């Protein structure tokens, strides 16, 4: 077992990703080391956003990885791998979750999980990768400023055992990570694309202040989103360049 062979538990941290980065810098823990916190005072989301969570209600972890076989230009494979692992867990209880590019997990049109991948690149190699995961489990009340939040309990009306769910998540992550390291990465990419939220559905988007209609068709090799407009033109977007409307 790579992921989950060592788990560090904390009652409160400013951010599990921040703690993981400090450990990598000062100690270089074994690959697969997991930092788990009951509560974060300054949880980190994508592009400087925050991740808010009630204490002891959800899974808040960061995983330390050393994916040396992944070239920097292929680093999005890490995000795809982690997204699929979370999907594996969620589908076990409630089938039908989707991945909202780049790596939000959506169930019943609600965001139940978010991922933050922070890679340290040196020259032509990824020196380390920290995969932060926030999975909403038993929380049912969310701040009004969070768009479309949801949780497993909110959707199923079941109270989940956090420790059991954590073990299952780490097992799913370990399986997917080993496939990324030693298996067929092409299949990871294809499966990720097949799970994309609103894939091939006519939807409205906003980019650079303009609203347009189109269909999500693919992901570029670098992990950029490819949308085909209703005029038949393919447009490529990086994260934060595009908003989903309806």
C-alpha positions as CSV (number, residue, x, y, z in Angstrom):
1,X,0.0,0.0,0.0
2,X,1.4,3.4,-1.0
3,X,-1.3,5.8,0.0
4,X,-2.4,5.5,3.6
5,X,0.6,3.6,4.9
6,X,1.2,6.5,7.2
7,X,-1.6,8.8,8.5
8,X,-1.0,11.9,10.6
9,X,-4.1,13.0,12.6
10,X,-4.6,16.6,13.7
11,X,-7.5,18.2,15.6
12,X,-7.0,21.6,13.9
13,X,-4.7,22.9,11.2
14,X,-4.7,26.1,9.2
15,X,-4.6,23.9,6.0
16,X,-3.7,20.2,5.4
17,X,-1.9,21.2,2.2
18,X,0.2,23.8,4.0
19,X,1.1,21.3,6.7
20,X,2.0,18.8,4.0
21,X,4.2,21.3,2.2
22,X,6.1,22.0,5.5
23,X,6.7,18.3,6.1
24,X,7.9,17.8,2.5
25,X,10.3,20.7,2.8
26,X,11.7,19.8,6.3
27,X,11.4,16.0,6.5
28,X,10.4,14.5,3.2
29,X,7.9,11.9,4.7
30,X,7.4,8.6,3.0
31,X,5.3,8.6,-0.2
32,X,1.6,8.2,0.5
33,X,1.7,10.0,3.9
34,X,-1.7,11.3,4.7
35,X,-2.4,14.5,6.7
36,X,-5.9,14.4,8.2
37,X,-7.5,17.2,10.1
38,X,-10.8,17.4,11.9
39,X,-10.9,21.2,11.2
40,X,-9.1,23.7,9.0
41,X,-9.0,27.4,10.0
42,X,-7.8,28.4,6.5
43,X,-8.7,25.6,4.1
44,X,-7.3,26.1,0.6
45,X,-9.3,25.8,-2.6
46,X,-8.4,26.4,-6.2
47,X,-6.8,29.6,-7.3
48,X,-6.7,31.2,-3.9
49,X,-10.3,30.3,-2.9
50,X,-11.1,28.8,0.5
51,X,-12.6,25.5,1.6
52,X,-15.0,25.8,4.5
53,X,-16.0,22.8,6.6
54,X,-17.7,22.1,10.0
55,X,-15.5,20.3,12.6
56,X,-15.6,16.5,12.5
57,X,-18.3,16.4,9.8
58,X,-16.2,15.9,6.7
59,X,-13.0,14.4,5.3
60,X,-10.2,16.9,5.0
61,X,-6.9,15.3,3.9
62,X,-3.7,16.0,2.0
63,X,-1.6,13.2,0.5
64,X,2.2,13.5,-0.1
65,X,3.3,12.0,-3.4
66,X,6.5,11.7,-5.4
67,X,5.4,10.9,-8.9
68,X,8.8,11.0,-10.5
69,X,7.6,9.1,-13.6
70,X,5.2,11.9,-14.5
71,X,6.6,14.6,-16.7
72,X,5.7,18.2,-15.8
73,X,3.8,18.6,-19.1
74,X,1.7,15.6,-18.1
75,X,0.9,16.7,-14.6
76,X,-2.9,16.8,-15.1
77,X,-2.9,13.0,-15.0
78,X,-2.5,13.4,-11.2
79,X,-5.6,15.4,-11.0
80,X,-7.5,13.0,-13.2
81,X,-6.3,10.1,-11.0
82,X,-7.4,11.6,-7.8
83,X,-10.8,12.7,-9.2
84,X,-11.5,9.2,-10.4
85,X,-10.6,7.7,-7.0
86,X,-13.1,10.0,-5.3
87,X,-15.7,9.1,-7.9
88,X,-15.0,5.4,-7.2
89,X,-15.9,5.9,-3.5
90,X,-19.0,8.1,-4.1
91,X,-20.3,5.7,-6.8
92,X,-20.1,2.9,-4.3
93,X,-22.8,4.6,-2.2
94,X,-24.7,6.8,-4.7
95,X,-24.0,5.9,-8.4
96,X,-23.9,8.7,-11.0
97,X,-21.4,11.3,-9.7
98,X,-19.7,13.4,-12.3
99,X,-16.4,15.4,-12.4
100,X,-16.8,19.1,-13.1
101,X,-13.6,20.1,-14.9
102,X,-11.0,20.3,-13.6
103,X,-11.7,18.3,-10.4
104,X,-14.9,19.1,-8.5
105,X,-17.0,16.1,-7.8
106,X,-20.7,16.7,-8.6
107,X,-23.6,14.6,-7.4
108,X,-27.2,15.6,-8.2
109,X,-25.9,18.9,-9.4
110,X,-24.3,19.6,-6.0
111,X,-20.6,20.0,-5.3
112,X,-19.7,17.4,-2.7
113,X,-15.9,17.3,-3.1
114,X,-13.1,19.5,-4.2
115,X,-9.4,18.8,-5.0
116,X,-6.3,21.0,-4.9
117,X,-3.2,19.6,-6.5
118,X,0.0,21.5,-5.7
119,X,3.1,20.2,-7.6
120,X,6.7,21.2,-7.0
121,X,8.6,21.0,-10.3
122,X,12.4,21.0,-10.6
123,X,13.8,21.0,-14.1
124,X,12.2,18.3,-16.1
125,X,10.7,16.4,-13.1
126,X,7.9,16.7,-10.6
127,X,9.8,16.8,-7.3
128,X,6.7,16.3,-5.1
129,X,2.9,16.5,-5.4
130,X,0.5,17.4,-2.6
131,X,-3.1,16.3,-3.3
132,X,-5.6,18.0,-1.1
133,X,-9.1,16.7,-0.8
134,X,-12.2,18.0,0.8
135,X,-15.2,15.6,0.8
136,X,-18.4,16.8,2.3
137,X,-19.8,13.9,4.3
138,X,-22.1,14.7,7.2
139,X,-22.4,18.5,7.0
140,X,-25.9,19.7,6.0
141,X,-25.7,23.5,6.6
142,X,-23.3,25.5,4.4
143,X,-22.4,29.2,4.2
144,X,-24.6,31.2,1.8
145,X,-21.5,32.3,-0.2
146,X,-20.7,28.7,-1.3
147,X,-22.2,27.9,-4.7
148,X,-24.2,24.7,-4.9
149,X,-22.8,22.8,-2.0
150,X,-23.9,19.3,-1.1
151,X,-22.9,16.3,1.1
152,X,-23.3,12.6,1.2
153,X,-25.7,12.9,4.2
154,X,-27.7,15.7,2.6
155,X,-28.3,13.5,-0.5
156,X,-28.8,10.1,1.2
157,X,-30.1,11.1,4.7
158,X,-27.5,8.7,6.1
159,X,-25.0,9.6,8.8
160,X,-21.6,8.2,7.6
161,X,-18.8,6.9,9.8
162,X,-15.9,9.2,8.9
163,X,-13.2,6.7,9.8
164,X,-14.7,3.9,7.7
165,X,-15.2,6.3,4.8
166,X,-11.6,7.5,5.1
167,X,-10.2,4.0,4.9
168,X,-12.3,3.3,1.8
169,X,-11.2,6.6,0.2
170,X,-7.5,5.8,0.8
171,X,-7.9,2.4,-0.7
172,X,-9.5,3.8,-3.8
173,X,-6.8,6.4,-4.1
174,X,-4.1,3.8,-3.6
175,X,-5.6,1.6,-6.4
176,X,-5.9,4.5,-8.8
177,X,-2.4,5.9,-8.0
178,X,-0.8,2.5,-8.7
179,X,-2.6,2.4,-12.0
180,X,-1.2,5.8,-12.8
181,X,2.3,4.7,-12.0
182,X,2.3,1.2,-13.5
183,X,-0.8,0.9,-15.7
184,X,-2.3,2.4,-18.8
185,X,-2.6,6.2,-18.4
186,X,-4.5,6.4,-21.7
187,X,-7.4,4.6,-20.0
188,X,-7.3,7.0,-17.0
189,X,-7.7,9.9,-19.4
190,X,-10.5,8.2,-21.3
191,X,-12.4,7.3,-18.1
192,X,-12.0,10.8,-16.8
193,X,-13.4,12.3,-20.0
194,X,-16.3,9.9,-19.9
195,X,-17.2,11.1,-16.3
196,X,-17.1,14.8,-17.2
197,X,-20.0,16.9,-15.9
198,X,-22.2,18.1,-18.9
199,X,-20.1,16.1,-21.4
200,X,-21.7,16.5,-24.9
201,X,-24.7,18.4,-23.3
202,X,-25.7,21.8,-24.8
203,X,-24.9,24.2,-22.0
204,X,-24.4,27.9,-21.5
205,X,-21.0,29.3,-20.5
206,X,-19.4,32.6,-19.7
207,X,-15.8,33.6,-20.7
208,X,-14.2,37.0,-20.7
209,X,-17.6,38.6,-20.0
210,X,-19.4,36.9,-22.9
211,X,-22.0,34.2,-22.7
212,X,-22.1,31.5,-25.3
213,X,-23.6,28.1,-25.9
214,X,-21.6,24.9,-26.6
215,X,-20.8,21.3,-25.7
216,X,-17.9,20.0,-23.6
217,X,-16.2,17.6,-26.0
218,X,-12.7,16.8,-24.7
219,X,-9.7,17.6,-22.6
220,X,-6.4,18.6,-24.2
221,X,-3.1,16.7,-23.3
222,X,-2.3,19.6,-21.0
223,X,-5.7,19.3,-19.2
224,X,-7.4,22.2,-20.8
225,X,-11.1,22.1,-21.4
226,X,-12.3,21.9,-25.0
227,X,-15.8,23.2,-25.8
228,X,-17.4,23.1,-29.2
229,X,-19.6,26.1,-29.8
230,X,-23.0,25.9,-31.6
231,X,-21.2,27.4,-34.6
232,X,-19.0,24.3,-34.7
233,X,-15.8,26.0,-33.5
234,X,-13.6,24.4,-30.8
235,X,-12.5,26.7,-28.0
236,X,-9.9,25.8,-25.4
237,X,-10.0,27.1,-21.8
238,X,-7.7,27.0,-18.8
239,X,-9.1,27.0,-15.2
240,X,-10.8,30.2,-14.2
241,X,-11.3,31.3,-17.8
242,X,-14.7,29.7,-18.0
243,X,-17.9,29.7,-15.9
244,X,-20.7,27.1,-16.2
245,X,-24.1,28.8,-16.3
246,X,-26.8,26.3,-17.3
